[in-house]
Amino acid sequence: MTTPLTPPAEQGAARPADPPAPPRPLLRVEDLRISYRSGTGRVDAVRGVSLTVAPGEVVALVGASGSGKSTTAHAVVGLLPPGAALTAGRVVFGATDLATAGEAAVRRHRGRDIGFVPQDPMVSLNPVRRIGPQVGEVLLIHKLVAGRRQAARRAVELLAEAGLPEPELRARQYPHELSGGMRQRALIAIALAARPKLLIADEPTSALDVTVQRALLDHLDELVARTGTAVLLITHDLGVAADRAGRVAVMSDGVIVESGPVGEVLGDPGHPVTRDLLRSAPSLVAVRERTPPVRPAELSRDLVVAQGLVKEFPRRGRGESPLRAVDNVDLRIGRGETFALVGESGSGKSTTARLLVRLARPTSGTIRFDGEDITGLRGEALRRLRRRMQIVYQSPYASLDPRLSVGDIITEPLRAHRVGSRSERTREAVALLDRVRLPAGTLRRRPHELSGGQRQRVAIARALALRPDLVVCDEPVSALDVSVQARILELLTELQDESGLSCLFISHDLAVVRGIAHRVGVMRGGRLVESGPVARVFAEPAHPYTRELLASVAGSRRAGAVAGG
C-alpha cells in the first residue's frame, strides 16, 4: 500500500492555528517632524519620529535632555509651545489624525480619551484655585458627572487613588500648600479622572519618593490590566522603564536610535547612546562611595547643629490641632561634608532645610551655625547670615527668572549684597560659568534658550556667587535625565572638594544619595527616624521604614547591574 502524497490538511487533519494578529495600535505616530523658531531661524527638534502604542501596552520613551521626548509627547496632545510647529507627519489616535483634525477634535479627545501628566506640577497647576476643583474640572468639562457636588466627591476619591494622604484636606488646599510630590500626584489624579484610553506621562514620578513611586506605578499597572489603558511613559529613570514598560524607544537629537522589547534594549544595547545612558544611571549596586572629609583640628567643630527642631502649621478647620511638619529633629552637618535627607513626600525634608537656613522660624528648638545660635536672628544680622547660605532648587525651569539674562541671574546675589563693582561682578559671573563648565557666551542668553541641565548649572553658579559655607540642594537633579544627572553630581562633588563647602542634599533618589553623600538621615512624618554613614545605613538599615525605602527602588539591581557591567 502506497502512502498518499496529499498534504495532511487536505486529508481532513486539523491545521495548526494561525498566530493571533497583533492588536491594532491605539496610537500611531508616523514620521513626526517638529521645529522651533529661534533667533537664527528654525531648529529641528523632532526629525522623523515613528512609534506605536497598542491598547494595554506600556511603551517607555527615554533619552537625554533635549532629545525631543517631551516635544513628541506635547505634539500628541496638541500642546506644543508658542514658536513650535508640526511640519510633517501623522499622529493617529484610533481613526483620527490629530495632526490635521483641528483644535476642536483634539480638545474632545484630550482629557477624556487621552490623559496627560505634565512634568512640572508647580507650573501646571493653577496657583489661585484649590486642588479639588482642579481635579473635578475634567469631569465637568466632559460631562462625566451630574454637577459640582458629584465632581467634588469624585475628586477626593481620585486624590486618594493617586496616593495623597488625607485627600479631603488636600482637596481644600492650594498648590503652594502641598509638597512637590503631592502636587505631582494631584496632576496624576487629573490625568486619570476620565479613565482615558491612553495616558501620556511626562516624567510622572520624577518628584516622588520611592515608596510613593512604587505605589503609583502599581496603580498604573492595575489600571492597564483592568481597563486596557495604554501608557506612553516619558522618563529619564531607566529603573522605572526596566520595571514597568514592555517596549522602550531611545531618542537622541530628535530621532529614535533604538527600540524594542525592554529586556533586549536595556540588557544588550546596540546603540552608543543607549549604552551611555545605562553607564550614567545611578545605582545602589555599582557606585563609588564617598569617604568622610579629613578636617584640621581647628575646623573639627560642626558647621550646623540643630537640636529639638519643631515646626507647626495651623490647619484651616476651626478647632483642628496644628500640623506638626517637623517633629523634634536633631541633626548636624560637618564642614566639607554632604549630609543627605531622604524620605517620602511630605515627610518634612524641605521644611527642615528652610528652618536651617532661616527661611522659616522654628516653633521650638535651636539652630547653631558656626557656633552661633541663629534661632532668633532678625533684620540685618539675618541678612548677613544669608550670605553664607544658598539654595539650589528642584526645578531649573521655575527657579530662574525668565526675564533676566544668565549674567543678571548669576550676579543678582552680588548686587543684592552690594559686592563689587559692575565690571567686577561680570568678571565673577564669567569665572563662575567656567566653574560649572558653561561657555562665557552663555552670559547673554536667557533661561528658555538653555536645556534643563544647563539651567541647573546656572542655578549652581548663582548659589556659589557669594562663596557660601553651606549650600542646600533640594532635589537638584530629579528633573534631569541620567546623563545630565551624572554630570551635575560630578560637578557638585568637584566643587565641594575644591572649596570645602558643606552641603545639605535633599533627595528621594537613594542611588543618587549613595553616590554623593557622606552621611544620610531618613525622615518620616516629620521625625528623623535613622541617621548615620551612608554605607552603614544602606547596608544595615535599622529602621523598618529605611528597609522599605531600599526595597522600593525601581529597577536598582537590574539597571545597576547593566550599568556597572
CORTARA-V152059 format. One record per backbone hydrogen bond with DSSP energy under -1.0 kcal/mol. NH is the residue of the N-H (numbers start at 1). CO is the residue of the C=O. If there is no record, write none. Layout:
BEGIN
NH_CO + NH_CO
END
This chain:
BEGIN
10_7 + 11_8 + 12_9 + 13_8 + 26_53 + 27_53 + 28_92 + 29_51 + 30_90 + 32_49 + 33_88 + 34_46 + 35_85 + 36_43 + 37_83 + 38_41 + 41_38 + 43_36 + 45_34 + 46_34 + 47_254 + 48_32 + 49_32 + 51_29 + 53_27 + 56_228 + 57_54 + 59_231 + 60_247 + 61_233 + 62_249 + 67_64 + 72_68 + 73_69 + 74_70 + 75_71 + 76_72 + 77_73 + 79_74 + 84_81 + 85_35 + 87_33 + 88_33 + 90_30 + 92_28 + 93_96 + 94_26 + 96_93 + 98_91 + 98_96 + 100_97 + 101_97 + 106_102 + 107_103 + 108_104 + 109_105 + 110_106 + 111_114 + 113_109 + 114_109 + 115_198 + 117_200 + 124_120 + 125_121 + 129_126 + 131_173 + 132_171 + 134_130 + 135_131 + 136_132 + 137_133 + 140_136 + 141_137 + 142_138 + 143_140 + 144_139 + 151_147 + 152_148 + 153_149 + 154_150 + 155_151 + 156_152 + 157_153 + 158_154 + 159_155 + 160_156 + 161_157 + 162_158 + 163_160 + 164_159 + 170_166 + 171_167 + 172_169 + 173_170 + 177_174 + 178_175 + 183_179 + 184_180 + 185_181 + 186_182 + 187_183 + 188_184 + 189_185 + 190_186 + 191_187 + 192_188 + 195_192 + 197_113 + 198_113 + 199_230 + 200_115 + 201_232 + 202_117 + 203_234 + 208_205 + 213_209 + 214_210 + 215_211 + 216_212 + 217_213 + 218_214 + 219_215 + 220_216 + 221_217 + 222_218 + 223_219 + 224_220 + 225_221 + 226_222 + 227_223 + 228_224 + 230_197 + 231_57 + 232_199 + 233_59 + 234_201 + 235_61 + 241_237 + 242_238 + 243_239 + 244_240 + 245_241 + 246_58 + 247_58 + 248_260 + 249_60 + 250_258 + 251_62 + 252_255 + 254_67 + 255_252 + 257_250 + 258_250 + 260_248 + 262_246 + 265_261 + 266_262 + 267_263 + 268_264 + 275_271 + 276_272 + 277_273 + 278_274 + 279_275 + 280_276 + 299_296 + 300_297 + 303_333 + 304_333 + 305_368 + 306_331 + 307_366 + 309_329 + 310_364 + 311_326 + 313_323 + 320_317 + 323_313 + 325_311 + 325_323 + 326_311 + 327_526 + 329_309 + 331_306 + 333_304 + 337_334 + 339_503 + 340_519 + 341_505 + 342_521 + 347_344 + 352_348 + 353_349 + 354_350 + 355_351 + 356_352 + 357_353 + 358_355 + 359_354 + 360_354 + 363_310 + 364_310 + 366_307 + 368_305 + 369_372 + 370_303 + 372_369 + 374_367 + 377_374 + 382_378 + 383_379 + 384_380 + 385_381 + 386_382 + 387_384 + 388_385 + 390_470 + 392_472 + 399_395 + 404_401 + 406_445 + 407_443 + 409_405 + 410_406 + 411_407 + 415_411 + 416_412 + 417_413 + 418_415 + 419_414 + 425_421 + 426_422 + 427_423 + 428_424 + 429_425 + 430_426 + 431_427 + 432_428 + 433_429 + 434_430 + 435_431 + 436_432 + 437_434 + 438_433 + 442_439 + 443_440 + 444_441 + 445_442 + 449_446 + 450_447 + 455_451 + 456_452 + 457_453 + 458_454 + 459_455 + 460_456 + 461_457 + 462_458 + 463_459 + 464_460 + 467_464 + 469_388 + 470_388 + 471_502 + 472_390 + 473_504 + 474_392 + 475_473 + 475_506 + 480_477 + 485_481 + 486_482 + 487_483 + 488_484 + 489_485 + 490_486 + 491_487 + 492_488 + 493_489 + 494_490 + 495_491 + 496_492 + 497_493 + 498_494 + 499_495 + 500_496 + 502_469 + 503_337 + 504_471 + 505_339 + 506_473 + 507_341 + 513_509 + 514_510 + 515_511 + 516_512 + 517_513 + 518_338 + 519_338 + 520_532 + 521_340 + 522_530 + 523_342 + 524_527 + 526_347 + 527_524 + 529_522 + 530_522 + 532_520 + 534_518 + 537_533 + 538_534 + 539_535 + 540_536 + 547_543 + 548_544 + 549_545 + 550_546 + 551_547 + 552_548 + 559_555 + 560_556 + 561_557 + 562_558 + 563_559 + 564_560 + 565_561
END
